[in-house]
Amino acid sequence: MADGQMVLVAGSTGYIGRYVVRELAERGYRVRALTRSEERLGDPGPFDAPAVRDACHDVVIAEATQADTLHAAFEGVDAVVSTLGISRQRDGLSFDQVDHLANKNLVDLAATSKVEKFIYVSLWDPEIVAHLEIVRAHEKVVALLESSGVAHTVVRPSGYFSDMGVLLDMARRGRSFVIGDGMNRMNPIHGADVARVCADALQSPERELGAGGPDVFTQREAAELAFQVLGRAPKITSIPVWACNLLARGIGLLSTQFGDLAEFLVTAGQVSAVAPKVGRMTLREYFEGLDGKHEG
């Protein structure tokens, strides 16, 4: 699969999706962006994610949660890359509705069309956090792919630099907070590096690919790095795990979606997640880039 072939990118306005669109276009693929808002493709995303409208061959406006809106998106498509999932959506939908059922619609259509390869972005080492709603939703999609008959690769990042950007924001405000003792180890990866793995996966026979950044550090070390980049003395406060869990449950009483997301963030702040080191950009470089843009 190469030059000029059409790749449908679902989740094209998200942090990872934006980098996937640009990476595929630079490799000579024709990119069809699946989105709910063409306007958003022309605007930069959060945490330095690029605008991508100029990299799209065409755009299909549809609701992935509504299967009957998706048929036009699959016309002439050779492959699908789905980074679709809840991140900062505020429409009241659940992880099961978006991360599972919307992706199920994509898998079902891929299985009945001429799609040659389906790339799906899930999570690293799901067994250790299998009780979480977001993880169950993602792994349902993996199971669907395995039974679909569609050639596929599941890309499993250990975490994203976009989440680490919050540490720089807290450091700018003068104090950073970590969950528990902050000694859990991780190697999150930049969106552009995840996109490179996804693009490589289009021609890979591997069913799963782990994707981590080049450096492994603890949650506390990442918080300290943010202060270093800003040239400030670290001020870090540990929040007891019990307090974080109580807060997550309280959020869940007000909103199921944000409660599930809070539970995921609290759990992720306690467990270690170290994937194969395939990323090129370091967290320091990422922080320095964000700080330079903030100053400008």
The 8 nearest C-alpha neighbors of each residue, nearest first, counted from 0:
[[1, 202, 4, 201, 2, 77, 115, 78],
 [0, 2, 4, 3, 28, 27, 26, 202],
 [3, 1, 27, 28, 4, 0, 26, 29],
 [2, 4, 28, 29, 27, 1, 5, 0],
 [3, 5, 28, 2, 29, 1, 77, 6],
 [6, 4, 29, 76, 77, 30, 28, 3],
 [7, 5, 78, 30, 79, 77, 76, 31],
 [6, 8, 79, 31, 32, 30, 80, 78],
 [9, 7, 80, 32, 11, 81, 33, 79],
 [10, 8, 81, 33, 11, 83, 82, 80],
 [9, 11, 83, 82, 16, 13, 12, 81],
 [10, 12, 16, 17, 9, 13, 8, 32],
 [13, 11, 17, 10, 16, 40, 39, 14],
 [14, 12, 16, 10, 11, 15, 17, 44],
 [13, 15, 16, 17, 48, 190, 44, 12],
 [16, 14, 190, 18, 17, 13, 19, 82],
 [17, 15, 11, 19, 13, 10, 18, 14],
 [18, 16, 20, 11, 19, 15, 12, 14],
 [17, 19, 21, 191, 15, 16, 20, 194],
 [20, 18, 194, 16, 22, 17, 21, 23],
 [21, 19, 17, 23, 18, 22, 16, 24],
 [20, 22, 24, 18, 19, 23, 54, 25],
 [23, 21, 19, 25, 24, 20, 18, 194],
 [22, 24, 26, 25, 20, 28, 21, 19],
 [23, 25, 28, 21, 27, 26, 22, 54],
 [24, 26, 22, 23, 27, 21, 28, 54],
 [27, 25, 23, 24, 28, 22, 2, 1],
 [26, 28, 2, 24, 25, 3, 23, 29],
 [29, 27, 3, 24, 4, 23, 2, 26],
 [28, 30, 5, 56, 3, 4, 6, 24],
 [31, 29, 55, 6, 56, 5, 28, 7],
 [30, 32, 7, 57, 58, 56, 55, 6],
 [33, 31, 58, 8, 11, 7, 34, 59],
 [34, 32, 9, 59, 8, 60, 58, 11],
 [35, 33, 60, 36, 61, 32, 11, 59],
 [34, 36, 60, 61, 62, 37, 33, 59],
 [37, 35, 38, 34, 39, 60, 40, 12],
 [36, 38, 40, 39, 34, 35, 60, 58],
 [39, 37, 36, 40, 41, 42, 52, 35],
 [38, 40, 42, 41, 37, 36, 12, 43],
 [41, 39, 52, 37, 51, 38, 42, 50],
 [42, 40, 52, 50, 39, 38, 51, 43],
 [41, 43, 50, 39, 40, 44, 38, 49],
 [44, 42, 50, 49, 48, 41, 45, 47],
 [43, 45, 48, 49, 47, 42, 50, 46],
 [46, 44, 47, 48, 43, 14, 161, 49],
 [45, 47, 161, 48, 164, 44, 289, 14],
 [46, 48, 45, 49, 44, 289, 43, 161],
 [47, 49, 44, 46, 45, 14, 43, 17],
 [50, 48, 43, 44, 51, 47, 17, 18],
 [49, 51, 43, 42, 41, 40, 52, 44],
 [52, 50, 54, 40, 53, 41, 49, 17],
 [51, 53, 40, 41, 54, 55, 50, 37],
 [52, 54, 51, 55, 41, 50, 56, 40],
 [55, 53, 51, 52, 24, 21, 56, 20],
 [56, 54, 30, 57, 52, 53, 31, 32],
 [57, 55, 30, 29, 31, 54, 58, 53],
 [58, 56, 31, 55, 32, 30, 59, 29],
 [57, 59, 32, 31, 33, 60, 55, 37],
 [60, 58, 33, 72, 32, 61, 34, 57],
 [59, 61, 35, 34, 33, 58, 36, 37],
 [62, 60, 68, 35, 34, 63, 59, 69],
 [61, 63, 64, 65, 35, 68, 60, 69],
 [62, 64, 101, 65, 61, 66, 69, 104],
 [63, 65, 101, 62, 66, 97, 100, 96],
 [66, 64, 63, 62, 67, 68, 69, 101],
 [65, 67, 68, 69, 104, 64, 63, 70],
 [66, 68, 69, 65, 70, 62, 63, 64],
 [69, 67, 66, 61, 65, 70, 62, 63],
 [68, 70, 72, 66, 67, 71, 61, 63],
 [69, 71, 72, 73, 68, 67, 74, 108],
 [72, 70, 73, 74, 69, 68, 59, 75],
 [71, 73, 69, 70, 74, 59, 33, 7],
 [74, 72, 76, 71, 70, 75, 69, 112],
 [73, 75, 71, 76, 72, 70, 112, 113],
 [76, 74, 73, 77, 5, 113, 72, 114],
 [77, 75, 5, 73, 74, 78, 6, 114],
 [76, 78, 114, 5, 115, 6, 4, 75],
 [79, 77, 6, 116, 114, 115, 76, 117],
 [78, 80, 7, 117, 6, 8, 118, 81],
 [79, 81, 118, 8, 117, 119, 7, 9],
 [82, 80, 9, 119, 83, 8, 118, 10],
 [81, 83, 10, 120, 16, 9, 119, 84],
 [84, 82, 10, 81, 9, 98, 102, 85],
 [85, 83, 98, 97, 86, 82, 10, 94],
 [86, 84, 88, 87, 94, 97, 98, 83],
 [85, 87, 88, 84, 13, 260, 89, 14],
 [86, 88, 85, 89, 13, 257, 90, 84],
 [89, 87, 86, 90, 85, 91, 92, 84],
 [90, 88, 91, 87, 92, 256, 257, 86],
 [89, 91, 92, 88, 93, 256, 87, 85],
 [90, 92, 89, 256, 93, 88, 254, 255],
 [93, 91, 90, 96, 256, 97, 94, 89],
 [92, 94, 96, 256, 95, 97, 91, 255],
 [95, 93, 98, 97, 96, 133, 136, 85],
 [94, 96, 99, 136, 93, 97, 98, 100],
 [95, 97, 100, 93, 94, 99, 92, 98],
 [98, 96, 101, 94, 99, 95, 100, 84],
 [97, 99, 84, 94, 136, 95, 137, 102],
 [100, 98, 136, 95, 102, 97, 101, 140],
 [99, 101, 103, 96, 102, 97, 95, 104],
 [102, 100, 64, 97, 63, 104, 103, 99],
 [101, 103, 105, 104, 100, 99, 98, 106],
 [104, 102, 100, 106, 105, 101, 107, 99],
 [103, 105, 107, 101, 102, 106, 66, 108],
 [104, 106, 102, 108, 103, 107, 109, 101],
 [105, 107, 109, 103, 108, 104, 110, 102],
 [106, 108, 104, 110, 109, 105, 103, 111],
 [109, 107, 111, 105, 110, 106, 112, 104],
 [108, 110, 106, 112, 107, 111, 114, 105],
 [109, 111, 107, 108, 112, 149, 147, 106],
 [110, 112, 108, 109, 107, 113, 114, 106],
 [113, 111, 109, 114, 110, 108, 73, 74],
 [112, 114, 115, 77, 111, 109, 76, 110],
 [115, 113, 77, 78, 109, 112, 116, 76],
 [114, 116, 78, 77, 113, 150, 149, 117],
 [117, 115, 78, 150, 151, 114, 79, 201],
 [116, 118, 151, 79, 78, 80, 150, 119],
 [119, 117, 80, 152, 151, 153, 79, 81],
 [118, 120, 153, 81, 80, 154, 121, 117],
 [119, 121, 154, 82, 153, 155, 81, 118],
 [120, 122, 155, 137, 154, 119, 153, 123],
 [123, 121, 155, 156, 125, 157, 124, 120],
 [122, 124, 155, 157, 156, 125, 209, 274],
 [123, 125, 126, 127, 122, 272, 155, 128],
 [126, 124, 128, 127, 129, 123, 122, 134],
 [125, 127, 129, 128, 124, 130, 134, 123],
 [128, 126, 125, 129, 124, 270, 130, 271],
 [129, 127, 125, 126, 130, 131, 134, 266],
 [128, 130, 126, 131, 125, 127, 134, 135],
 [131, 129, 128, 132, 135, 134, 127, 126],
 [130, 132, 134, 129, 133, 128, 135, 263],
 [133, 131, 135, 134, 136, 259, 130, 94],
 [132, 134, 136, 135, 131, 94, 137, 98],
 [133, 135, 137, 131, 136, 132, 129, 138],
 [134, 136, 132, 138, 133, 137, 139, 131],
 [135, 137, 99, 133, 139, 95, 134, 138],
 [138, 136, 134, 140, 139, 135, 121, 98],
 [137, 139, 141, 140, 135, 136, 134, 142],
 [138, 140, 142, 136, 141, 137, 135, 143],
 [141, 139, 143, 138, 137, 142, 99, 144],
 [140, 142, 138, 144, 143, 139, 145, 137],
 [143, 141, 145, 139, 140, 144, 138, 146],
 [144, 142, 140, 146, 141, 145, 147, 139],
 [143, 145, 147, 141, 142, 146, 140, 106],
 [144, 146, 142, 143, 147, 141, 148, 149],
 [145, 147, 143, 144, 148, 142, 149, 141],
 [148, 146, 144, 149, 145, 143, 110, 106],
 [147, 149, 146, 150, 110, 145, 144, 151],
 [150, 148, 147, 110, 151, 116, 144, 117],
 [151, 149, 116, 117, 115, 148, 152, 144],
 [150, 152, 117, 116, 118, 149, 206, 153],
 [151, 153, 206, 118, 207, 205, 154, 200],
 [152, 154, 207, 119, 120, 118, 206, 208],
 [153, 155, 120, 208, 207, 209, 121, 119],
 [154, 156, 123, 122, 209, 121, 210, 208],
 [157, 155, 210, 123, 158, 122, 211, 209],
 [156, 158, 123, 211, 187, 274, 272, 273],
 [159, 157, 187, 156, 188, 160, 186, 211],
 [160, 158, 187, 188, 161, 162, 189, 190],
 [159, 161, 163, 189, 162, 188, 187, 164],
 [160, 162, 159, 164, 163, 46, 14, 189],
 [163, 161, 160, 164, 159, 165, 158, 166],
 [162, 164, 160, 165, 161, 166, 159, 167],
 [165, 163, 161, 167, 166, 162, 160, 168],
 [164, 166, 168, 163, 167, 162, 169, 161],
 [167, 165, 169, 164, 168, 163, 222, 170],
 [166, 168, 170, 225, 164, 165, 169, 171],
 [169, 167, 165, 171, 166, 170, 164, 172],
 [168, 170, 172, 175, 166, 171, 167, 174],
 [169, 171, 173, 167, 172, 174, 168, 175],
 [172, 170, 168, 173, 169, 167, 229, 174],
 [171, 173, 169, 170, 174, 168, 175, 167],
 [172, 174, 170, 171, 169, 234, 175, 233],
 [175, 173, 234, 170, 169, 235, 172, 176],
 [174, 176, 235, 169, 170, 234, 236, 222],
 [175, 177, 236, 235, 237, 238, 174, 178],
 [178, 176, 237, 181, 238, 236, 179, 219],
 [177, 179, 238, 268, 181, 237, 240, 180],
 [180, 178, 239, 240, 181, 238, 237, 177],
 [179, 181, 182, 237, 178, 177, 219, 239],
 [182, 180, 219, 218, 177, 179, 178, 183],
 [181, 183, 217, 180, 218, 219, 184, 179],
 [182, 184, 271, 217, 270, 181, 269, 218],
 [185, 183, 217, 271, 216, 182, 272, 218],
 [186, 184, 272, 273, 215, 271, 216, 217],
 [185, 187, 215, 212, 273, 211, 214, 157],
 [188, 186, 158, 159, 212, 157, 211, 160],
 [189, 187, 212, 159, 211, 160, 278, 158],
 [188, 190, 160, 192, 191, 159, 280, 193],
 [191, 189, 15, 193, 192, 18, 194, 188],
 [190, 192, 194, 18, 193, 189, 195, 19],
 [191, 193, 195, 278, 194, 189, 190, 196],
 [194, 192, 190, 196, 195, 191, 197, 189],
 [195, 193, 19, 197, 191, 192, 196, 18],
 [194, 196, 192, 198, 193, 197, 199, 191],
 [197, 195, 199, 193, 194, 198, 200, 192],
 [198, 196, 194, 200, 195, 199, 193, 118],
 [197, 199, 195, 200, 196, 201, 194, 23],
 [198, 200, 196, 201, 197, 202, 195, 203],
 [201, 199, 203, 197, 202, 198, 196, 152],
 [202, 200, 199, 198, 203, 116, 197, 0],
 [201, 203, 200, 199, 0, 204, 198, 1],
 [202, 204, 200, 205, 201, 199, 152, 206],
 [203, 205, 206, 202, 200, 152, 151, 201],
 [206, 204, 203, 207, 152, 208, 200, 151],
 [205, 207, 152, 153, 151, 204, 208, 203],
 [206, 208, 153, 152, 205, 154, 209, 155],
 [209, 207, 154, 155, 153, 210, 205, 206],
 [210, 208, 155, 274, 275, 156, 154, 123],
 [211, 209, 156, 275, 274, 155, 277, 157],
 [212, 210, 274, 276, 188, 275, 157, 186],
 [211, 213, 188, 278, 186, 187, 276, 214],
 [212, 214, 276, 278, 279, 281, 277, 211],
 [215, 213, 212, 186, 216, 281, 276, 282],
 [216, 214, 186, 185, 184, 213, 217, 273],
 [217, 215, 184, 185, 220, 221, 214, 186],
 [216, 218, 184, 220, 182, 183, 219, 185],
 [217, 219, 181, 221, 220, 182, 183, 222],
 [218, 220, 181, 222, 217, 221, 223, 182],
 [221, 219, 223, 217, 222, 218, 216, 224],
 [222, 220, 224, 218, 219, 223, 217, 216],
 [221, 223, 219, 225, 220, 224, 166, 218],
 [224, 222, 220, 226, 221, 225, 233, 219],
 [225, 223, 227, 221, 226, 222, 220, 228],
 [224, 226, 167, 222, 228, 223, 227, 170],
 [225, 227, 229, 231, 223, 224, 233, 228],
 [228, 226, 230, 224, 229, 225, 231, 223],
 [227, 229, 225, 230, 226, 224, 287, 286],
 [230, 228, 226, 227, 231, 225, 290, 171],
 [231, 229, 227, 228, 226, 232, 225, 233],
 [230, 232, 226, 229, 227, 233, 228, 170],
 [231, 233, 226, 234, 230, 227, 223, 229],
 [234, 232, 226, 223, 235, 231, 227, 174],
 [235, 233, 174, 175, 232, 236, 173, 170],
 [234, 236, 175, 176, 174, 233, 237, 177],
 [235, 237, 176, 175, 177, 238, 234, 174],
 [238, 236, 177, 179, 176, 178, 180, 239],
 [237, 239, 178, 179, 177, 240, 236, 176],
 [240, 238, 179, 242, 241, 237, 178, 243],
 [239, 241, 243, 179, 242, 178, 244, 238],
 [240, 242, 244, 239, 243, 245, 238, 246],
 [243, 241, 245, 239, 240, 244, 246, 238],
 [244, 242, 240, 246, 245, 241, 247, 265],
 [243, 245, 247, 241, 246, 242, 240, 248],
 [246, 244, 242, 248, 243, 247, 241, 249],
 [245, 247, 249, 243, 244, 248, 242, 250],
 [248, 246, 244, 250, 261, 249, 245, 262],
 [249, 247, 251, 245, 250, 246, 244, 258],
 [248, 250, 246, 252, 251, 247, 245, 253],
 [249, 251, 258, 247, 253, 252, 248, 254],
 [258, 250, 252, 248, 255, 254, 249, 253],
 [253, 251, 249, 250, 254, 248, 255, 258],
 [252, 254, 250, 251, 255, 249, 258, 257],
 [255, 253, 251, 257, 256, 252, 258, 250],
 [254, 256, 251, 258, 257, 259, 252, 253],
 [257, 255, 93, 259, 258, 254, 260, 91],
 [258, 256, 260, 259, 254, 255, 261, 251],
 [251, 257, 259, 250, 255, 261, 260, 256],
 [260, 258, 262, 256, 257, 261, 255, 263],
 [259, 261, 257, 263, 258, 262, 264, 256],
 [262, 260, 258, 264, 247, 263, 259, 257],
 [263, 261, 259, 265, 260, 247, 264, 266],
 [262, 264, 260, 266, 261, 265, 267, 259],
 [265, 263, 267, 261, 266, 262, 268, 260],
 [264, 266, 268, 262, 267, 263, 261, 243],
 [267, 265, 263, 268, 269, 264, 262, 270],
 [268, 266, 264, 269, 265, 270, 263, 271],
 [267, 269, 265, 266, 178, 270, 264, 183],
 [268, 270, 266, 267, 183, 178, 265, 271],
 [271, 269, 267, 183, 268, 272, 266, 184],
 [270, 272, 184, 183, 185, 273, 269, 267],
 [271, 273, 185, 157, 184, 274, 270, 186],
 [272, 274, 185, 186, 157, 271, 211, 184],
 [273, 275, 211, 157, 209, 210, 276, 272],
 [276, 274, 211, 210, 209, 277, 273, 212],
 [277, 275, 211, 213, 212, 278, 274, 210],
 [276, 278, 211, 210, 275, 212, 213, 279],
 [279, 277, 212, 192, 213, 276, 188, 211],
 [278, 280, 213, 281, 192, 277, 212, 189],
 [281, 279, 278, 189, 284, 282, 285, 213],
 [282, 280, 284, 283, 213, 285, 279, 214],
 [281, 283, 285, 284, 286, 280, 160, 214],
 [282, 284, 286, 281, 285, 287, 224, 228],
 [285, 283, 287, 281, 282, 286, 288, 280],
 [284, 286, 282, 288, 283, 287, 289, 281],
 [285, 287, 283, 289, 288, 284, 290, 282],
 [288, 286, 290, 284, 285, 289, 283, 291],
 [289, 287, 285, 291, 286, 290, 284, 292],
 [288, 290, 286, 292, 291, 287, 293, 285],
 [291, 289, 293, 287, 292, 288, 286, 294],
 [290, 292, 288, 294, 293, 289, 287, 295],
 [293, 291, 295, 289, 294, 290, 288, 287],
 [294, 292, 290, 291, 295, 289, 288, 287],
 [295, 293, 291, 292, 290, 289, 288, 287],
 [294, 292, 293, 291, 290, 289, 288, 287]]
